[in-house]
Amino acid sequence: MAYSIGFWNRIAPRYARQPVADQAAYEEKLAITRSYLRPEMQVLEFACGTGSTALLHAPLVARYRATDLSPKMIEIAEAKRAQTALDNLTFEAAPLQQLDIEPQSLDAVLGMSILHLLDDRDAAIRQVYDMLKPGGLFFSSTACIADFMPWFRLIAPLGSFLRLIPRVSIFSQLALENSLTAAGFTIEQRFKPESASASVFLVARKPD
Ligand SMILES: C[S@@+](CC[C@H](N)C(=O)[O-])C[C@H]1O[C@@H](n2cnc3c(N)ncnc32)[C@H](O)[C@@H]1O
């Protein structure tokens, strides 16, 4: 299995410095997520990047495990965590596909800006489904590129070959929702900012 680990390690310092593209949309996603979080919850965030979201949500739950493929991203995240008093938050470098999580052990999983970067989103969604307890929640924010830039599939392979962009999968919101429902999830909430190219934020629940 090929991962874009070199790409993400290389851009990690720049990624950490970049401002959030749409602050209002980011805050809305945080607020929606927070409305579901409870103090007793066990949470996993995969592909956590430099940990900004994890640092904001961790104080609201019992345990927050944040992971990312890139050791450089995790190094930056861990440096930020070290400046806080959070002892229920851990950062760990590992690809989602290699995480060893007990089935039905988590209350919530977050995957922000990641499903369109995976070779096999269906496998990832099934993996998340298996980790969740009945009634558990999957929060995701995904660029559904087929809905606003379908031609990108023609140039994306060249861009990733030249290491200008990571590997990307081009699919629509409908295809993403179909993947979630095929795995067994029900879509509980959708949030899509007005801009056509904005990522789609979904709250999906594993039935009780
Ligand atoms: C676009 S960034 C998003 C980071 C963060 N979630 C955010 O919203 O700012 C994508 C992240 O996914 C990570 N990543 C890529 N493939 C991954 C995989 N297979 N497993 C875990 N993390 C992965 C990258 O290292 C990178 O940090």
The ligand as an SDF file (V2000), in Angstrom:
LIG
                    3D

 27 29  0  0  0  0  0  0  0  0999 V2000
   -5.2730   17.8490    4.3420 C   0  0  0  0  0  0  0  0  0  0  0  0
   -4.4270   17.2680    5.7810 S   0  0  0  0  0  0  0  0  0  0  0  0
   -5.7060   17.4140    7.0050 C   0  0  0  0  0  0  0  0  0  0  0  0
   -5.1560   17.5450    8.3910 C   0  0  0  0  0  0  0  0  0  0  0  0
   -6.1970   17.8490    9.4510 C   0  0  0  0  0  0  0  0  0  0  0  0
   -7.1750   16.7880    9.5710 N   0  0  0  0  0  0  0  0  0  0  0  0
   -6.9030   19.1490    9.1340 C   0  0  0  0  0  0  0  0  0  0  0  0
   -8.1230   19.1360    8.8990 O   0  0  0  0  0  0  0  0  0  0  0  0
   -6.2180   20.1900    9.1100 O   0  0  0  0  0  0  0  0  0  0  0  0
   -4.3840   15.5390    5.5180 C   0  0  0  0  0  0  0  0  0  0  0  0
   -3.6480   14.7890    6.6080 C   0  0  0  0  0  0  0  0  0  0  0  0
   -3.8960   13.4120    6.4060 O   0  0  0  0  0  0  0  0  0  0  0  0
   -2.7270   12.6960    6.7210 C   0  0  0  0  0  0  0  0  0  0  0  0
   -2.8560   11.3990    6.0440 N   0  0  0  0  0  0  0  0  0  0  0  0
   -2.7750   11.1390    4.7250 C   0  0  0  0  0  0  0  0  0  0  0  0
   -2.9780    9.8320    4.4910 N   0  0  0  0  0  0  0  0  0  0  0  0
   -3.2170    9.2540    5.6970 C   0  0  0  0  0  0  0  0  0  0  0  0
   -3.4800    7.9320    6.1250 C   0  0  0  0  0  0  0  0  0  0  0  0
   -3.5440    6.9220    5.2520 N   0  0  0  0  0  0  0  0  0  0  0  0
   -3.6570    7.6910    7.4450 N   0  0  0  0  0  0  0  0  0  0  0  0
   -3.5770    8.7050    8.3360 C   0  0  0  0  0  0  0  0  0  0  0  0
   -3.3010    9.9770    7.9980 N   0  0  0  0  0  0  0  0  0  0  0  0
   -3.1370   10.2520    6.6870 C   0  0  0  0  0  0  0  0  0  0  0  0
   -1.6000   13.5900    6.2330 C   0  0  0  0  0  0  0  0  0  0  0  0
   -0.3750   13.2820    6.8390 O   0  0  0  0  0  0  0  0  0  0  0  0
   -2.1320   14.9570    6.5970 C   0  0  0  0  0  0  0  0  0  0  0  0
   -1.7120   15.3530    7.8830 O   0  0  0  0  0  0  0  0  0  0  0  0
  1  2  1  0
  2  3  1  0
  2 10  1  0
  3  4  1  0
  4  5  1  0
  5  6  1  0
  5  7  1  0
  7  8  2  0
  7  9  1  0
 10 11  1  0
 11 12  1  0
 11 26  1  0
 12 13  1  0
 13 14  1  0
 13 24  1  0
 14 15  1  0
 14 23  1  0
 15 16  2  0
 16 17  1  0
 17 18  1  0
 17 23  2  0
 18 19  1  0
 18 20  2  0
 20 21  1  0
 21 22  2  0
 22 23  1  0
 24 25  1  0
 24 26  1  0
 26 27  1  0
M  CHG  2   2   1   9  -1
M  END
$$$$
